[in-house]
Amino acid sequence: MRNRNKRHQYQEFIVEGVRNVNNALKYNWDVKGVIYSSETKKSEWANNIINNSQIKVAYDLTSDLLEALSDKEESSEIMLLVGYSTKNIINEINTKNPILAIFDRPSNRGNLGTIIRSCDAMCVSGLAISGHSVDLYDPETISSTTGSFFKLPIQRLDKQNEIDYFIDQFKSKYEKIQIIGTSAHADDTVDNVDFSIPTIILIGNETTGLNNYYIEKADIMIKIPIGGSASSLNVACATSIILYEIQRQRNYLDIICEN
């Protein structure tokens, strides 16, 4: 639950919260076990999940241990033990005009979770995370997505050649694409870009922005024009605004999500 190295060693993580638990099951994640305590009274919802035939193992803990394990003020009725995703985002795309996002070295779990949630809400086909970053499977990251974590295809790109291959795969699948970098210091603004074609949005680290490798990959660098005394926007806020502008141009309110 609280040890990143152990999560990566076993390729498993713990999930709690009604929306997260429901979505882990709804979107067919590899649920290896359900964690609960027979010492406490449970809802019909919790009992149905404990007895779900697709769950391989049930771990019955003491109520004190379940409470100690939980990150919530009132401990969860149940938690799930879930295996890591091994999906390739490119293989998951099922729309003719996708948007992909790459987040370079996210350093804040709340920002990462909020961006995952915004990507889901704004019909992004997938999110890749590159470089040294906070843990994608950290409980705080997952909690802040309010269930979107299990809907949005997400992939880690640990090495530069993996990033190159990822972008090349996207280019080979779609004849015409554009790569859009984001920076508070860019000359062009988000409203001056035509987002009607398949697009990769590059999101920079909260403190240092995009690294030079991504800046060189970008066809254009854009910013959100702002006023007041603020020098920039929070990365999660900025990403949400850019994704909304993309869908606004694509008549989002009429078609919702093609995929």
C-alpha positions as CSV (number, residue, x, y, z in Angstrom):
1,M,0.0,0.0,0.0
2,R,2.7,2.5,1.0
3,N,5.9,1.0,-0.5
4,R,6.7,1.9,-4.2
5,N,9.5,-0.7,-4.4
6,K,7.2,-3.5,-3.2
7,R,4.5,-2.5,-5.6
8,H,6.9,-2.7,-8.5
9,Q,8.5,-5.9,-7.3
10,Y,5.1,-7.7,-7.2
11,Q,3.5,-5.7,-10.0
12,E,0.4,-5.2,-7.8
13,F,-1.3,-2.4,-6.0
14,I,-4.2,-1.9,-3.6
15,V,-7.3,0.0,-4.5
16,E,-10.0,1.4,-2.3
17,G,-13.0,3.8,-2.7
18,V,-16.3,2.9,-4.3
19,R,-15.7,4.5,-7.8
20,N,-12.2,3.0,-8.0
21,V,-13.3,-0.4,-7.0
22,N,-16.3,-0.4,-9.3
23,N,-14.2,0.8,-12.3
24,A,-11.4,-1.7,-11.7
25,L,-14.0,-4.4,-12.1
26,K,-16.0,-2.7,-14.9
27,Y,-12.9,-2.2,-17.1
28,N,-11.6,-5.7,-16.6
29,W,-8.4,-5.1,-14.7
30,D,-6.6,-8.1,-13.3
31,V,-8.2,-8.2,-9.9
32,K,-6.1,-10.7,-7.9
33,G,-7.9,-10.5,-4.6
34,V,-10.5,-8.7,-2.4
35,I,-9.5,-7.5,1.1
36,Y,-12.2,-7.2,3.8
37,S,-13.0,-8.1,7.4
38,S,-15.7,-10.5,8.4
39,E,-15.8,-8.7,11.8
40,T,-17.6,-5.7,10.4
41,K,-21.1,-5.4,8.9
42,K,-21.0,-4.9,5.1
43,S,-23.3,-3.4,2.5
44,E,-24.9,-5.5,-0.2
45,W,-22.5,-3.8,-2.7
46,A,-19.5,-5.0,-0.7
47,N,-20.9,-8.6,-0.2
48,N,-21.6,-8.9,-4.0
49,I,-17.9,-8.0,-4.7
50,I,-16.5,-10.4,-2.1
51,N,-18.5,-13.2,-3.7
52,N,-17.6,-12.1,-7.3
53,S,-16.5,-15.2,-9.1
54,Q,-13.9,-13.4,-11.1
55,I,-11.9,-12.5,-8.0
56,K,-9.3,-15.1,-7.3
57,V,-8.6,-14.8,-3.6
58,A,-10.4,-13.3,-0.6
59,Y,-8.3,-11.9,2.3
60,D,-10.2,-11.8,5.6
61,L,-8.4,-9.4,8.0
62,T,-9.1,-8.3,11.5
63,S,-11.1,-5.1,11.6
64,D,-8.1,-3.3,13.3
65,L,-5.7,-4.4,10.5
66,L,-8.2,-3.3,7.8
67,E,-8.5,0.1,9.5
68,A,-4.7,0.4,9.7
69,L,-4.4,-0.5,6.0
70,S,-7.0,2.0,4.8
71,D,-6.0,5.6,3.8
72,K,-9.5,6.8,4.5
73,E,-10.8,8.5,7.7
74,E,-13.4,5.7,8.0
75,S,-11.9,2.5,6.7
76,S,-13.2,1.0,3.5
77,E,-15.5,-1.9,3.6
78,I,-13.4,-3.7,1.0
79,M,-10.2,-3.1,-1.0
80,L,-8.9,-4.8,-4.1
81,L,-5.5,-6.2,-4.9
82,V,-4.9,-5.4,-8.6
83,G,-2.2,-6.3,-11.1
84,Y,-0.4,-3.7,-13.1
85,S,-1.6,-2.9,-16.6
86,T,0.6,-4.1,-19.5
87,K,-1.5,-2.4,-22.3
88,N,0.1,-0.6,-25.2
89,I,-1.8,2.6,-25.7
90,I,-1.5,2.6,-29.5
91,N,-3.2,-0.8,-29.6
92,E,-6.1,0.5,-27.5
93,I,-7.0,3.4,-29.8
94,N,-10.3,2.9,-31.5
95,T,-11.1,6.3,-32.9
96,K,-10.3,7.9,-36.3
97,N,-9.0,11.2,-34.8
98,P,-7.3,10.5,-31.5
99,I,-5.7,12.8,-29.0
100,L,-2.7,11.4,-27.0
101,A,-0.9,13.1,-24.1
102,I,2.6,12.6,-22.8
103,F,3.4,14.0,-19.3
104,D,7.2,14.6,-18.9
105,R,8.5,13.8,-15.4
106,P,5.4,14.5,-13.3
107,S,6.5,15.3,-9.7
108,N,3.2,15.8,-7.9
109,R,0.8,12.9,-7.4
110,G,-2.3,15.2,-7.2
111,N,-1.4,16.8,-10.5
112,L,-0.9,13.5,-12.2
113,G,-4.2,12.2,-10.9
114,T,-6.0,15.4,-12.0
115,I,-4.5,15.2,-15.5
116,I,-5.6,11.5,-15.7
117,R,-9.2,12.6,-14.7
118,S,-9.1,15.5,-17.2
119,C,-7.9,13.2,-20.0
120,D,-10.7,10.9,-19.4
121,A,-13.3,13.7,-19.3
122,M,-12.0,15.3,-22.5
123,C,-11.9,12.1,-24.5
124,V,-8.2,11.6,-24.7
125,S,-7.3,8.2,-26.1
126,G,-4.3,7.6,-23.8
127,L,-1.7,9.1,-21.6
128,A,2.0,8.2,-21.5
129,I,4.3,9.2,-18.6
130,S,8.1,9.5,-19.2
131,G,11.2,10.1,-17.2
132,H,11.7,10.0,-13.5
133,S,8.4,10.7,-11.9
134,V,6.0,10.1,-9.0
135,D,4.6,6.6,-9.0
136,L,1.6,6.0,-11.2
137,Y,0.3,3.4,-8.8
138,D,0.6,5.5,-5.6
139,P,-2.7,5.4,-3.7
140,E,-2.9,9.3,-3.7
141,T,-2.5,9.3,-7.5
142,I,-5.2,6.8,-8.0
143,S,-7.6,8.4,-5.4
144,S,-7.3,11.8,-7.1
145,T,-8.5,10.3,-10.4
146,T,-11.9,9.4,-8.9
147,G,-12.1,6.2,-11.0
148,S,-10.7,7.6,-14.3
149,F,-7.4,5.7,-13.7
150,F,-9.1,2.5,-14.7
151,K,-10.8,3.8,-17.8
152,L,-7.9,5.8,-19.4
153,P,-5.2,3.7,-21.1
154,I,-1.9,4.8,-19.4
155,Q,1.6,3.7,-20.3
156,R,5.1,4.4,-18.9
157,L,7.9,5.2,-21.3
158,D,11.1,4.8,-19.3
159,K,13.7,5.3,-22.1
160,Q,14.2,7.6,-25.0
161,N,14.0,4.8,-27.5
162,E,10.7,3.8,-26.0
163,I,9.4,7.3,-26.6
164,D,10.7,7.3,-30.2
165,Y,9.0,4.0,-30.8
166,F,5.7,5.2,-29.2
167,I,5.6,8.2,-31.5
168,D,6.6,6.2,-34.6
169,Q,3.8,3.7,-33.9
170,F,1.3,6.6,-33.7
171,K,2.7,8.1,-37.0
172,S,2.5,4.7,-38.7
173,K,-1.2,4.3,-37.7
174,Y,-2.3,7.8,-38.7
175,E,-1.2,9.4,-42.0
176,K,-1.2,13.0,-40.7
177,I,-0.5,13.9,-37.0
178,Q,0.8,16.9,-35.1
179,I,2.9,17.1,-32.0
180,I,2.1,20.1,-29.8
181,G,4.4,21.2,-27.0
182,T,3.3,23.4,-24.1
183,S,5.2,26.1,-22.4
184,A,4.3,29.3,-20.5
185,H,7.1,31.0,-22.6
186,A,5.9,29.9,-26.1
187,D,5.0,32.5,-28.7
188,D,1.9,30.8,-30.2
189,T,-1.3,30.5,-28.2
190,V,-3.6,27.5,-27.9
191,D,-6.5,29.2,-29.7
192,N,-4.4,29.7,-32.9
193,V,-3.8,25.9,-33.4
194,D,-6.0,23.8,-35.6
195,F,-6.7,20.6,-33.6
196,S,-8.8,18.9,-36.2
197,I,-6.2,16.2,-36.9
198,P,-4.7,13.4,-34.7
199,T,-2.6,15.2,-32.0
200,I,0.0,14.4,-29.4
201,I,0.0,17.0,-26.5
202,L,3.4,17.2,-24.6
203,I,3.0,18.3,-21.0
204,G,6.1,19.5,-19.1
205,N,7.3,19.0,-15.6
206,E,5.7,21.3,-13.0
207,T,9.0,23.1,-12.3
208,T,11.2,22.8,-15.3
209,G,8.8,22.3,-18.1
210,L,9.5,20.2,-21.2
211,N,13.0,18.9,-21.7
212,N,14.9,19.8,-24.8
213,Y,14.2,16.4,-26.4
214,Y,10.5,17.0,-26.4
215,I,10.9,20.6,-27.5
216,E,12.8,19.4,-30.6
217,K,10.0,16.8,-31.2
218,A,7.2,19.4,-31.2
219,D,5.9,20.8,-34.4
220,I,4.8,23.9,-32.5
221,M,5.0,25.2,-28.9
222,I,1.9,26.8,-27.5
223,K,0.9,28.7,-24.3
224,I,-2.4,29.8,-22.7
225,P,-2.6,33.6,-22.6
226,I,-3.1,34.8,-19.0
227,G,-3.3,38.1,-17.2
228,G,-3.0,39.2,-13.6
229,S,0.2,38.8,-11.5
230,A,0.4,35.0,-12.1
231,S,3.5,33.9,-14.1
232,S,1.9,30.6,-15.1
233,L,-0.9,28.2,-14.5
234,N,-0.8,25.0,-12.5
235,V,0.1,22.2,-14.9
236,A,-3.1,20.3,-14.3
237,C,-5.2,23.4,-14.8
238,A,-3.3,24.3,-18.0
239,T,-3.7,20.8,-19.4
240,S,-7.4,20.8,-18.7
241,I,-7.8,24.1,-20.6
242,I,-5.9,22.9,-23.6
243,L,-7.8,19.6,-23.8
244,Y,-11.1,21.5,-23.6
245,E,-10.0,23.8,-26.4
246,I,-9.2,20.7,-28.5
247,Q,-12.7,19.3,-27.9
248,R,-14.4,22.7,-28.4
249,Q,-12.9,22.8,-31.9
250,R,-14.0,19.3,-32.5
251,N,-17.6,20.1,-31.5
252,Y,-17.2,18.2,-28.2
253,L,-20.6,19.1,-26.8
254,D,-22.4,17.6,-29.7
255,I,-20.5,14.4,-30.3
256,I,-19.2,13.9,-26.7
257,C,-16.6,11.1,-27.3
258,E,-16.3,9.3,-30.6
259,N,-14.4,6.5,-28.7
